[in-house]
């Protein structure tokens, strides 16, 4: 049997556009002689639709699109994710479903049974769970074969919750028990660094237990903070990968359950993070309809990496860099920014802020007299830069990319309405230590000079006062990032983190900074998620609260 | 039987502080001869705890606090909301529970069965549902009486979802069937304008059906965006209100099931919104630990109302107003701002922005040449004002209050990093038409001049260019607010809104503006929720998406 894994990149809510793409790929797969073509979870609507699911008009249009797609399924079977209204009106009134389309109509629909409601997932907010397995027979060309439909979380179930039952049952086992010879899984599973290895291990374990091969098709593309990495799979009955689609790109792959198909490699950790972020930038720009992006170039590593990734995403001719030196900027800041822009081949201009800075100082002078200089004075400079970048963004319709990294955002080492300005925070889930790794990797990959070596080696500084250096205010980044991983990603307590071998005073200070800066993160732009816990929709913290 | 309704105002995560308050009120109730004292849902932890519930150390501390509270319950029974670990480790591992404390220990715990997961609620993200009713016997002084415990949503169940079964069963009916003679409900039910009447109607219907009286104790206080209004109730078996605690304030009320108790009145709509917002401001300031607030006074009605409400919340001596006139400011802007400050008795200063404005124009002049002036130039002024206010906020540790209303925020008639700056958006869920109603009400209530009459009568303008007027860019506010209510609060489609009698072009333009400005709202400060759907945690929209 020839199976097509149709790894599409839908836009959330763009039902017409998504429908066209799906129909186009069904035609292609039929032309190639495929018996079956499988699309990702909610391919008609795009994932995650969020509160667009509360819009009855959009639900109806998605049903109409699904019916029209089914009409095109003659001489081929398609499995397509869509939002299925529950005619009983019970529960939430809709299911997260997969339609089996053949003979010009929707033959049957399977409703997802396990609805993830943790981290970035809110599925019980919207969907009722399905109530049982669905096995369908399909003509493989050489006899019928029984396929069991499942959707994303169904395949993970309690295996991802180490040592704790969350769902308490295994839809895969039930699907196999209902007679499925092959498990099909339609997914919209977001990228996290390291997750593909986990996926393949968990899926292999499942499949070995049931002895049935697996066809897994994942959404690809960036939708706001979430990056879907694709990397669809065919696993044989022993759990071996016999086909893998490309990661981080649309792909239509043909595979046979016995002989497999093309096996694309999945990138290693640092290349993977780079490709994820590049895809996240590209799709945010494309799906929002921007022509160009603008980036403030400080001469530091975060803005340098952001610019390099933006160039990868949309090309140098669509990236504009602006340096905004102040009285505290060192000479190398400007020369490094200029060298970077020149290396990357992007537009570059310099807008000194001294005059605006001085006029702001005069404006607040009466209020600030008798006060010693501090954070307020530093933030003024960052906010002037933010206002200049936003003025250019507003005037020319360019998207401002925010350059801050996760370590800074965690401890509040950034200025709200200053360097936090922008529509997309490219590195806000990338710890500072990983920023260096990514930069060195991109430089090594590039065929020409990229991020200037001096940017990689000089001590990081915000340059908002004379002689400032990050490490005067913060622990060394290796220690800071390790503590943050325990506290933010793993929800560990202060005592447990100290138990891992860190200094008590340092841990307490870091944790205090994280908690105190929740108000800044509340107003942060959308940031691209690459770790198991990003700031944003996956971490929902109160502000007017005590945490210790 | 003498029952104490202990309407406390917990701080989220402040387990020690909440425990002290609970113990203090248990002592009081015992001293007054109460047989039973009832606290709100999750009183030990504060509601909503959000992702603090993922912190195992906080869960353990909440259990220890609950045990220590129980130790103090001798000679009285207390019912207290807390987070109860599920020893089986199944599901989410914790329950949203109510402990029955007597004889110095936790006698039993009831786990909430209906977990709201819609609007601002995420309870299935955290909690497992309880599996059955709990009825406990209590010595009333004149024989035993059987009380059935329930928590918040249990009492609402499917009655709030008109025409659709969501939960499919009624825990109140089951509790009555299990022998409860009285229903007790521990709640943390947030304020929405008009909701108290709905509560009393739904509760009365429930109680009449079961024939059992109701004791309902609701949390009071502001926790970030949510304002809890208290207004606890005792309903007799016929559904009549025979006791009501104060709204928007802590209250310890004693009632008897036959004779009732004190019956406080619940404020009407506009006074209610004012009291809600005042409580929201006051608690955000107190729970975050701010001394003073700062407000940019434009001479317009939004900033005037914000200042008046802030004065109600924390007193005139803790409110600072700053006027920042530009070349486009009319004379009345400055005189109205000054009159307002003088009427309210708040600190007032003037910081003209002309020089900073000019220096910013010069800074971007090279880039802006050959461009016609537009939004970018307007936003520059708003961002200078934002930067000045934030400089004062940073220097003196004052909380900047954001003054924009819901109508503006909906259609993006506001500047990101400009007038959207601030830690708390006081009016971001108050439509412009209601801003006028609240202002007139506050003026009528005040014993001295408040918001100057000219502020109430002049046509609203952002004054960011010569001769600007809101109604040049927007439909009349009466029409705009009506369309927004349909689209934002009711999720109606464009066609359905037009079907209500609105002009197609106007509806399409408003809806387009709402959708296009999702990115601004993503970065908006916490806003106080007063309608059935506020922007923020109750409305989760994608950005890089199409909605039509």
Interface residues (C-beta under 8 A of the other chain):
Chain A: X11 X12 X13 X14 X17 X46 X48 X49 X50 X51 X52 X54 X55 X56 X57 X58 X89 X90 X91 X92 X93 X117 X118 X122 X124 X125 X163 X164 X165 X166 X168 X222 X223 X224 X283 X284 X287 X288 X349 X351 X352 X353 X355 X356 X358 X359 X360 X362 X363 X364 X366 X367 X368 X371 X374 X375 X376 X379 X380 X383 X384 X386 X387 X388 X390 X391 X392 X394 X395 X416 X417 X421 X423 X491 X493 X494 X495 X496 X519 X522 X523 X524 X525 X526 X537 X539 X540 X541 X542 X543 X544 X545 X546 X547
Chain B: X11 X12 X13 X14 X17 X46 X48 X49 X50 X51 X52 X54 X55 X56 X57 X58 X89 X90 X91 X92 X93 X117 X118 X122 X124 X125 X163 X164 X165 X166 X168 X222 X223 X224 X283 X284 X287 X288 X349 X351 X352 X353 X355 X356 X358 X359 X360 X362 X363 X364 X366 X367 X368 X371 X374 X375 X376 X379 X380 X383 X384 X386 X387 X388 X390 X391 X392 X394 X395 X416 X417 X421 X423 X491 X493 X494 X495 X496 X519 X522 X523 X524 X525 X526 X537 X539 X540 X541 X542 X543 X544 X545 X546 X547
